[in-house]
């Protein structure tokens, strides 16, 4: 997490201003759960604020295209 607690508020407001919808998730989620949330909300962009080891694992996970969700 950022050392500056206000940065999230500033970034969140900036995203809303540009019509984006930030989806904040728990750092306790597994990689598969993170991928599920990203797929379910049809994320066009993913920002990873994690340790370098977890970030590399998630980058590999997101390198493959998500499966098509049927509703």
Secondary structure, DSSP 8 states (H G I E B T S, - for coil): --S-HHHHHHHHHHHHHTT-------TTS-HHHHHHHHHHTT-S-----S-HHHHHHHHHHHHS-------
